């Protein structure tokens, strides 16, 4: 079976990341974890004693930075590799967590990581989620999905997640937070969140997690078949 690129965008609280990971696993694809990429970059800079505000440090750190992903046969999960070394455990440390936002906001780092994400996508067989994947990172993706759900549903799901972690947060506070994030994401000057013209909208308001994964996997298989038919007709 041929391989395609799947770009998943959408609002906060729609379950984009967990859905993208499950879709990738179902199809045997690589899930491009942008958060892990920023964490690996942070680890790389910290290990090299390089700062986030010094232009020379940024230039030096980006010179030898290569991030990739590999399936761990023992855990069945995807591990993050930095310059050929497995750093999956290290990037989850507090040392990295406390500094990742400092490096993630640097324009040159963001540009480099988008370039690396695009290189990973050249081989096809990848799934990536975010807010500008179909518009900026993979504008030529064979399947673009825009996930949405009504605000009440998203707030309830987020509250349930927090409760499972032992955090009690008022539902109205969560709704206000998600609404504000929607506003910021949709109106920011750089790479705003919007549904691109050729994206398929998947409203998850009344779907279970398994149903939303199955819907996107079905869409992916349809696109794979279309791509293969097109290729065979133009040989």
ChimeraX commands (.cxc) that place a marker at each C-alpha (Angstrom):
marker #1 position 0.00,0.00,0.00 radius 0.5
marker #1 position 1.26,3.45,-0.92 radius 0.5
marker #1 position 1.96,6.12,1.67 radius 0.5
marker #1 position 0.69,9.66,2.10 radius 0.5
marker #1 position 1.15,12.66,4.39 radius 0.5
marker #1 position -1.68,13.35,6.87 radius 0.5
marker #1 position -1.96,16.86,8.33 radius 0.5
marker #1 position -4.33,17.34,11.27 radius 0.5
marker #1 position -5.24,20.83,12.46 radius 0.5
marker #1 position -7.96,22.06,14.78 radius 0.5
marker #1 position -9.02,23.73,17.98 radius 0.5
marker #1 position -7.66,23.10,21.49 radius 0.5
marker #1 position -9.34,20.24,23.30 radius 0.5
marker #1 position -10.37,18.27,20.20 radius 0.5
marker #1 position -7.92,15.46,20.98 radius 0.5
marker #1 position -5.70,16.15,17.96 radius 0.5
marker #1 position -2.47,14.69,19.36 radius 0.5
marker #1 position -3.95,11.50,20.81 radius 0.5
marker #1 position -5.96,10.99,17.60 radius 0.5
marker #1 position -2.91,11.62,15.39 radius 0.5
marker #1 position -0.83,9.11,17.38 radius 0.5
marker #1 position -3.57,6.46,17.14 radius 0.5
marker #1 position -4.00,7.05,13.37 radius 0.5
marker #1 position -0.24,6.73,12.85 radius 0.5
marker #1 position -0.15,3.48,14.84 radius 0.5
marker #1 position -3.12,2.04,12.92 radius 0.5
marker #1 position -1.50,2.81,9.55 radius 0.5
marker #1 position 2.06,1.96,10.57 radius 0.5
marker #1 position 3.07,5.58,9.96 radius 0.5
marker #1 position 5.50,7.87,11.81 radius 0.5
marker #1 position 3.90,10.40,14.14 radius 0.5
marker #1 position 5.86,13.65,13.94 radius 0.5
marker #1 position 5.72,14.91,17.51 radius 0.5
marker #1 position 6.49,18.63,17.24 radius 0.5
marker #1 position 6.53,19.00,21.04 radius 0.5
marker #1 position 9.20,16.29,21.30 radius 0.5
marker #1 position 11.19,18.09,18.59 radius 0.5
marker #1 position 11.23,21.32,20.60 radius 0.5
marker #1 position 12.21,19.37,23.71 radius 0.5
marker #1 position 15.07,17.62,21.87 radius 0.5
marker #1 position 16.26,20.99,20.56 radius 0.5
marker #1 position 16.19,22.40,24.10 radius 0.5
marker #1 position 18.24,19.43,25.37 radius 0.5
marker #1 position 20.73,19.95,22.52 radius 0.5
marker #1 position 21.20,23.63,23.43 radius 0.5
marker #1 position 21.43,22.95,27.17 radius 0.5
marker #1 position 24.02,20.20,26.66 radius 0.5
marker #1 position 26.07,22.60,24.55 radius 0.5
marker #1 position 25.74,25.42,27.14 radius 0.5
marker #1 position 24.07,27.54,24.46 radius 0.5
marker #1 position 21.53,30.28,25.20 radius 0.5
marker #1 position 18.19,31.17,23.61 radius 0.5
marker #1 position 18.91,34.89,23.24 radius 0.5
marker #1 position 22.47,34.94,21.85 radius 0.5
marker #1 position 22.40,34.95,18.00 radius 0.5
marker #1 position 25.83,33.24,17.84 radius 0.5
marker #1 position 24.65,30.48,20.21 radius 0.5
marker #1 position 21.50,29.94,18.11 radius 0.5
marker #1 position 23.53,29.75,14.90 radius 0.5
marker #1 position 26.00,27.31,16.49 radius 0.5
marker #1 position 23.25,25.11,17.97 radius 0.5
marker #1 position 21.32,24.82,14.70 radius 0.5
marker #1 position 24.44,23.87,12.74 radius 0.5
marker #1 position 24.46,20.26,13.99 radius 0.5
marker #1 position 20.87,19.50,14.97 radius 0.5
marker #1 position 19.09,16.48,13.51 radius 0.5
marker #1 position 15.93,14.98,15.03 radius 0.5
marker #1 position 14.22,11.75,14.00 radius 0.5
marker #1 position 11.72,9.21,15.33 radius 0.5
marker #1 position 11.91,5.43,15.59 radius 0.5
marker #1 position 9.48,2.82,16.85 radius 0.5
marker #1 position 10.70,1.12,20.03 radius 0.5
marker #1 position 9.99,-2.63,19.59 radius 0.5
marker #1 position 9.99,-3.22,23.37 radius 0.5
marker #1 position 7.45,-0.54,24.30 radius 0.5
marker #1 position 5.54,-0.27,21.01 radius 0.5
marker #1 position 5.92,3.50,21.39 radius 0.5
marker #1 position 7.80,6.01,19.28 radius 0.5
marker #1 position 11.13,7.27,20.63 radius 0.5
marker #1 position 12.82,10.58,19.83 radius 0.5
marker #1 position 16.40,10.56,18.53 radius 0.5
marker #1 position 18.77,13.53,18.68 radius 0.5
marker #1 position 21.75,13.28,16.32 radius 0.5
marker #1 position 21.37,9.49,16.30 radius 0.5
marker #1 position 20.98,9.04,20.08 radius 0.5
marker #1 position 17.77,7.97,21.84 radius 0.5
marker #1 position 16.81,10.90,24.12 radius 0.5
marker #1 position 13.19,9.95,24.85 radius 0.5
marker #1 position 13.72,9.86,28.62 radius 0.5
marker #1 position 15.99,12.89,28.84 radius 0.5
marker #1 position 13.61,15.22,26.99 radius 0.5
marker #1 position 10.86,14.54,29.57 radius 0.5
marker #1 position 13.05,15.76,32.46 radius 0.5
marker #1 position 12.23,18.88,34.49 radius 0.5
marker #1 position 15.53,20.38,33.32 radius 0.5
marker #1 position 14.14,20.43,29.77 radius 0.5
marker #1 position 10.52,21.20,30.73 radius 0.5
marker #1 position 11.57,24.37,32.55 radius 0.5
marker #1 position 13.41,25.77,29.50 radius 0.5
marker #1 position 11.56,24.49,26.43 radius 0.5
marker #1 position 9.34,27.59,26.05 radius 0.5
marker #1 position 12.46,29.82,25.93 radius 0.5
marker #1 position 13.75,27.98,22.86 radius 0.5
marker #1 position 10.37,27.26,21.22 radius 0.5
marker #1 position 9.68,30.99,20.71 radius 0.5
marker #1 position 12.94,31.66,18.81 radius 0.5
marker #1 position 12.08,32.36,15.16 radius 0.5
marker #1 position 15.23,30.70,13.75 radius 0.5
marker #1 position 14.60,27.52,15.76 radius 0.5
marker #1 position 10.97,27.37,14.61 radius 0.5
marker #1 position 12.04,27.79,10.97 radius 0.5
marker #1 position 14.67,25.04,11.28 radius 0.5
marker #1 position 12.22,22.60,12.88 radius 0.5
marker #1 position 9.58,23.26,10.21 radius 0.5
marker #1 position 12.28,22.51,7.60 radius 0.5
marker #1 position 13.14,19.25,9.41 radius 0.5
marker #1 position 9.45,18.32,9.65 radius 0.5
marker #1 position 9.12,18.89,5.90 radius 0.5
marker #1 position 12.16,16.66,5.26 radius 0.5
marker #1 position 10.59,13.91,7.38 radius 0.5
marker #1 position 7.43,14.28,5.30 radius 0.5
marker #1 position 9.26,13.81,2.00 radius 0.5
marker #1 position 9.40,10.06,2.63 radius 0.5
marker #1 position 5.58,10.06,3.13 radius 0.5
marker #1 position 3.93,7.80,5.70 radius 0.5
marker #1 position 3.73,10.51,8.37 radius 0.5
marker #1 position 1.01,12.05,10.54 radius 0.5
marker #1 position 1.39,15.44,12.20 radius 0.5
marker #1 position -1.01,17.60,14.20 radius 0.5
marker #1 position -1.01,21.25,15.19 radius 0.5
marker #1 position -2.51,24.55,14.15 radius 0.5
marker #1 position -0.70,25.32,10.87 radius 0.5
marker #1 position 0.22,21.87,9.54 radius 0.5
marker #1 position -2.03,21.91,6.46 radius 0.5
marker #1 position -1.36,25.58,5.74 radius 0.5
marker #1 position 2.39,25.96,6.49 radius 0.5
marker #1 position 4.23,22.71,7.28 radius 0.5
marker #1 position 2.60,20.34,4.76 radius 0.5
marker #1 position 0.58,22.46,2.31 radius 0.5
marker #1 position 0.79,19.60,-0.24 radius 0.5
marker #1 position -0.40,16.87,2.17 radius 0.5
marker #1 position -2.61,14.29,0.46 radius 0.5
marker #1 position -5.01,14.33,3.42 radius 0.5
marker #1 position -5.75,17.44,5.47 radius 0.5
marker #1 position -8.12,17.12,8.42 radius 0.5
marker #1 position -9.59,19.97,10.44 radius 0.5
marker #1 position -10.85,18.72,13.81 radius 0.5
marker #1 position -13.52,20.62,15.66 radius 0.5
marker #1 position -16.04,20.14,18.47 radius 0.5
marker #1 position -18.41,22.45,20.31 radius 0.5
marker #1 position -16.93,24.41,23.21 radius 0.5
marker #1 position -18.97,22.62,25.91 radius 0.5
marker #1 position -17.78,19.19,24.72 radius 0.5
marker #1 position -14.14,20.30,24.57 radius 0.5
marker #1 position -14.32,21.85,28.04 radius 0.5
marker #1 position -15.90,18.73,29.52 radius 0.5
marker #1 position -13.21,16.51,27.96 radius 0.5
marker #1 position -10.43,18.77,29.25 radius 0.5
marker #1 position -11.98,18.79,32.74 radius 0.5
marker #1 position -12.10,14.96,32.68 radius 0.5
marker #1 position -8.40,14.81,31.68 radius 0.5
marker #1 position -7.46,17.14,34.53 radius 0.5
marker #1 position -9.54,15.17,37.03 radius 0.5
marker #1 position -7.69,12.00,36.04 radius 0.5
marker #1 position -4.46,13.83,36.93 radius 0.5
marker #1 position -5.91,14.86,40.29 radius 0.5
marker #1 position -6.61,18.49,39.32 radius 0.5
marker #1 position -10.03,20.00,40.06 radius 0.5
marker #1 position -10.83,22.94,37.77 radius 0.5
marker #1 position -14.16,24.72,37.33 radius 0.5
marker #1 position -15.83,23.97,33.97 radius 0.5
marker #1 position -16.50,27.66,33.27 radius 0.5
marker #1 position -12.81,28.48,33.81 radius 0.5
marker #1 position -11.86,25.79,31.29 radius 0.5
marker #1 position -14.43,27.08,28.78 radius 0.5
marker #1 position -13.07,30.62,29.14 radius 0.5
marker #1 position -9.51,29.36,28.69 radius 0.5
marker #1 position -10.35,27.35,25.56 radius 0.5
marker #1 position -12.36,30.24,24.11 radius 0.5
marker #1 position -9.45,32.61,24.65 radius 0.5
marker #1 position -7.01,30.14,23.07 radius 0.5
marker #1 position -9.34,29.83,20.06 radius 0.5
marker #1 position -9.37,33.62,19.72 radius 0.5
marker #1 position -5.57,33.94,19.99 radius 0.5
marker #1 position -4.85,30.99,17.67 radius 0.5
marker #1 position -7.27,32.26,15.01 radius 0.5
marker #1 position -6.19,35.92,15.07 radius 0.5
marker #1 position -2.40,35.77,15.50 radius 0.5
marker #1 position -0.30,37.37,12.75 radius 0.5
marker #1 position 2.03,34.41,12.22 radius 0.5
marker #1 position 0.51,31.10,11.01 radius 0.5
marker #1 position -3.05,31.61,12.31 radius 0.5
marker #1 position -5.39,28.66,12.82 radius 0.5
marker #1 position -7.95,28.29,10.03 radius 0.5
marker #1 position -9.49,25.52,7.98 radius 0.5
marker #1 position -7.71,25.36,4.62 radius 0.5
marker #1 position -9.93,24.98,1.56 radius 0.5
marker #1 position -9.03,21.35,0.84 radius 0.5
marker #1 position -9.30,20.09,4.44 radius 0.5
marker #1 position -11.96,17.60,5.53 radius 0.5
marker #1 position -13.76,18.79,8.65 radius 0.5
marker #1 position -14.25,16.17,11.36 radius 0.5
marker #1 position -16.64,17.29,14.11 radius 0.5
marker #1 position -15.88,15.13,17.15 radius 0.5
marker #1 position -18.68,16.56,19.38 radius 0.5
marker #1 position -20.68,13.32,19.23 radius 0.5
marker #1 position -17.90,10.86,18.38 radius 0.5
marker #1 position -16.07,8.52,20.72 radius 0.5
marker #1 position -12.27,8.48,20.52 radius 0.5
marker #1 position -12.35,5.17,18.61 radius 0.5
marker #1 position -14.89,6.60,16.15 radius 0.5
marker #1 position -12.86,9.71,15.36 radius 0.5
marker #1 position -9.72,7.62,14.81 radius 0.5
marker #1 position -11.65,5.20,12.57 radius 0.5
marker #1 position -13.09,8.09,10.54 radius 0.5
marker #1 position -9.65,9.56,9.81 radius 0.5
marker #1 position -8.15,6.11,9.04 radius 0.5
marker #1 position -10.98,5.53,6.53 radius 0.5
marker #1 position -10.32,8.91,4.92 radius 0.5
marker #1 position -6.60,8.08,4.74 radius 0.5
marker #1 position -7.22,4.72,3.05 radius 0.5
marker #1 position -9.50,6.42,0.50 radius 0.5
marker #1 position -6.76,8.98,-0.29 radius 0.5
marker #1 position -4.13,6.23,-0.55 radius 0.5
marker #1 position -6.31,4.39,-3.10 radius 0.5
marker #1 position -6.92,7.60,-5.05 radius 0.5
marker #1 position -3.19,8.38,-5.08 radius 0.5
marker #1 position -2.32,4.87,-6.28 radius 0.5
marker #1 position -4.96,5.00,-9.04 radius 0.5
marker #1 position -3.68,8.40,-10.20 radius 0.5
marker #1 position -0.08,7.13,-10.21 radius 0.5
marker #1 position -0.95,3.98,-12.20 radius 0.5
marker #1 position -2.92,6.02,-14.77 radius 0.5
marker #1 position 0.03,8.37,-15.33 radius 0.5
marker #1 position 2.80,5.82,-15.66 radius 0.5
marker link #1:1,2 radius 0.2
marker link #1:2,3 radius 0.2
marker link #1:3,4 radius 0.2
marker link #1:4,5 radius 0.2
marker link #1:5,6 radius 0.2
marker link #1:6,7 radius 0.2
marker link #1:7,8 radius 0.2
marker link #1:8,9 radius 0.2
marker link #1:9,10 radius 0.2
marker link #1:10,11 radius 0.2
marker link #1:11,12 radius 0.2
marker link #1:12,13 radius 0.2
marker link #1:13,14 radius 0.2
marker link #1:14,15 radius 0.2
marker link #1:15,16 radius 0.2
marker link #1:16,17 radius 0.2
marker link #1:17,18 radius 0.2
marker link #1:18,19 radius 0.2
marker link #1:19,20 radius 0.2
marker link #1:20,21 radius 0.2
marker link #1:21,22 radius 0.2
marker link #1:22,23 radius 0.2
marker link #1:23,24 radius 0.2
marker link #1:24,25 radius 0.2
marker link #1:25,26 radius 0.2
marker link #1:26,27 radius 0.2
marker link #1:27,28 radius 0.2
marker link #1:28,29 radius 0.2
marker link #1:29,30 radius 0.2
marker link #1:30,31 radius 0.2
marker link #1:31,32 radius 0.2
marker link #1:32,33 radius 0.2
marker link #1:33,34 radius 0.2
marker link #1:34,35 radius 0.2
marker link #1:35,36 radius 0.2
marker link #1:36,37 radius 0.2
marker link #1:37,38 radius 0.2
marker link #1:38,39 radius 0.2
marker link #1:39,40 radius 0.2
marker link #1:40,41 radius 0.2
marker link #1:41,42 radius 0.2
marker link #1:42,43 radius 0.2
marker link #1:43,44 radius 0.2
marker link #1:44,45 radius 0.2
marker link #1:45,46 radius 0.2
marker link #1:46,47 radius 0.2
marker link #1:47,48 radius 0.2
marker link #1:48,49 radius 0.2
marker link #1:49,50 radius 0.2
marker link #1:50,51 radius 0.2
marker link #1:51,52 radius 0.2
marker link #1:52,53 radius 0.2
marker link #1:53,54 radius 0.2
marker link #1:54,55 radius 0.2
marker link #1:55,56 radius 0.2
marker link #1:56,57 radius 0.2
marker link #1:57,58 radius 0.2
marker link #1:58,59 radius 0.2
marker link #1:59,60 radius 0.2
marker link #1:60,61 radius 0.2
marker link #1:61,62 radius 0.2
marker link #1:62,63 radius 0.2
marker link #1:63,64 radius 0.2
marker link #1:64,65 radius 0.2
marker link #1:65,66 radius 0.2
marker link #1:66,67 radius 0.2
marker link #1:67,68 radius 0.2
marker link #1:68,69 radius 0.2
marker link #1:69,70 radius 0.2
marker link #1:70,71 radius 0.2
marker link #1:71,72 radius 0.2
marker link #1:72,73 radius 0.2
marker link #1:73,74 radius 0.2
marker link #1:74,75 radius 0.2
marker link #1:75,76 radius 0.2
marker link #1:76,77 radius 0.2
marker link #1:77,78 radius 0.2
marker link #1:78,79 radius 0.2
marker link #1:79,80 radius 0.2
marker link #1:80,81 radius 0.2
marker link #1:81,82 radius 0.2
marker link #1:82,83 radius 0.2
marker link #1:83,84 radius 0.2
marker link #1:84,85 radius 0.2
marker link #1:85,86 radius 0.2
marker link #1:86,87 radius 0.2
marker link #1:87,88 radius 0.2
marker link #1:88,89 radius 0.2
marker link #1:89,90 radius 0.2
marker link #1:90,91 radius 0.2
marker link #1:91,92 radius 0.2
marker link #1:92,93 radius 0.2
marker link #1:93,94 radius 0.2
marker link #1:94,95 radius 0.2
marker link #1:95,96 radius 0.2
marker link #1:96,97 radius 0.2
marker link #1:97,98 radius 0.2
marker link #1:98,99 radius 0.2
marker link #1:99,100 radius 0.2
marker link #1:100,101 radius 0.2
marker link #1:101,102 radius 0.2
marker link #1:102,103 radius 0.2
marker link #1:103,104 radius 0.2
marker link #1:104,105 radius 0.2
marker link #1:105,106 radius 0.2
marker link #1:106,107 radius 0.2
marker link #1:107,108 radius 0.2
marker link #1:108,109 radius 0.2
marker link #1:109,110 radius 0.2
marker link #1:110,111 radius 0.2
marker link #1:111,112 radius 0.2
marker link #1:112,113 radius 0.2
marker link #1:113,114 radius 0.2
marker link #1:114,115 radius 0.2
marker link #1:115,116 radius 0.2
marker link #1:116,117 radius 0.2
marker link #1:117,118 radius 0.2
marker link #1:118,119 radius 0.2
marker link #1:119,120 radius 0.2
marker link #1:120,121 radius 0.2
marker link #1:121,122 radius 0.2
marker link #1:122,123 radius 0.2
marker link #1:123,124 radius 0.2
marker link #1:124,125 radius 0.2
marker link #1:125,126 radius 0.2
marker link #1:126,127 radius 0.2
marker link #1:127,128 radius 0.2
marker link #1:128,129 radius 0.2
marker link #1:129,130 radius 0.2
marker link #1:130,131 radius 0.2
marker link #1:131,132 radius 0.2
marker link #1:132,133 radius 0.2
marker link #1:133,134 radius 0.2
marker link #1:134,135 radius 0.2
marker link #1:135,136 radius 0.2
marker link #1:136,137 radius 0.2
marker link #1:137,138 radius 0.2
marker link #1:138,139 radius 0.2
marker link #1:139,140 radius 0.2
marker link #1:140,141 radius 0.2
marker link #1:141,142 radius 0.2
marker link #1:142,143 radius 0.2
marker link #1:143,144 radius 0.2
marker link #1:144,145 radius 0.2
marker link #1:145,146 radius 0.2
marker link #1:146,147 radius 0.2
marker link #1:147,148 radius 0.2
marker link #1:148,149 radius 0.2
marker link #1:149,150 radius 0.2
marker link #1:150,151 radius 0.2
marker link #1:151,152 radius 0.2
marker link #1:152,153 radius 0.2
marker link #1:153,154 radius 0.2
marker link #1:154,155 radius 0.2
marker link #1:155,156 radius 0.2
marker link #1:156,157 radius 0.2
marker link #1:157,158 radius 0.2
marker link #1:158,159 radius 0.2
marker link #1:159,160 radius 0.2
marker link #1:160,161 radius 0.2
marker link #1:161,162 radius 0.2
marker link #1:162,163 radius 0.2
marker link #1:163,164 radius 0.2
marker link #1:164,165 radius 0.2
marker link #1:165,166 radius 0.2
marker link #1:166,167 radius 0.2
marker link #1:167,168 radius 0.2
marker link #1:168,169 radius 0.2
marker link #1:169,170 radius 0.2
marker link #1:170,171 radius 0.2
marker link #1:171,172 radius 0.2
marker link #1:172,173 radius 0.2
marker link #1:173,174 radius 0.2
marker link #1:174,175 radius 0.2
marker link #1:175,176 radius 0.2
marker link #1:176,177 radius 0.2
marker link #1:177,178 radius 0.2
marker link #1:178,179 radius 0.2
marker link #1:179,180 radius 0.2
marker link #1:180,181 radius 0.2
marker link #1:181,182 radius 0.2
marker link #1:182,183 radius 0.2
marker link #1:183,184 radius 0.2
marker link #1:184,185 radius 0.2
marker link #1:185,186 radius 0.2
marker link #1:186,187 radius 0.2
marker link #1:187,188 radius 0.2
marker link #1:188,189 radius 0.2
marker link #1:189,190 radius 0.2
marker link #1:190,191 radius 0.2
marker link #1:191,192 radius 0.2
marker link #1:192,193 radius 0.2
marker link #1:193,194 radius 0.2
marker link #1:194,195 radius 0.2
marker link #1:195,196 radius 0.2
marker link #1:196,197 radius 0.2
marker link #1:197,198 radius 0.2
marker link #1:198,199 radius 0.2
marker link #1:199,200 radius 0.2
marker link #1:200,201 radius 0.2
marker link #1:201,202 radius 0.2
marker link #1:202,203 radius 0.2
marker link #1:203,204 radius 0.2
marker link #1:204,205 radius 0.2
marker link #1:205,206 radius 0.2
marker link #1:206,207 radius 0.2
marker link #1:207,208 radius 0.2
marker link #1:208,209 radius 0.2
marker link #1:209,210 radius 0.2
marker link #1:210,211 radius 0.2
marker link #1:211,212 radius 0.2
marker link #1:212,213 radius 0.2
marker link #1:213,214 radius 0.2
marker link #1:214,215 radius 0.2
marker link #1:215,216 radius 0.2
marker link #1:216,217 radius 0.2
marker link #1:217,218 radius 0.2
marker link #1:218,219 radius 0.2
marker link #1:219,220 radius 0.2
marker link #1:220,221 radius 0.2
marker link #1:221,222 radius 0.2
marker link #1:222,223 radius 0.2
marker link #1:223,224 radius 0.2
marker link #1:224,225 radius 0.2
marker link #1:225,226 radius 0.2
marker link #1:226,227 radius 0.2
marker link #1:227,228 radius 0.2
marker link #1:228,229 radius 0.2
marker link #1:229,230 radius 0.2
marker link #1:230,231 radius 0.2
marker link #1:231,232 radius 0.2
marker link #1:232,233 radius 0.2
marker link #1:233,234 radius 0.2
marker link #1:234,235 radius 0.2
view
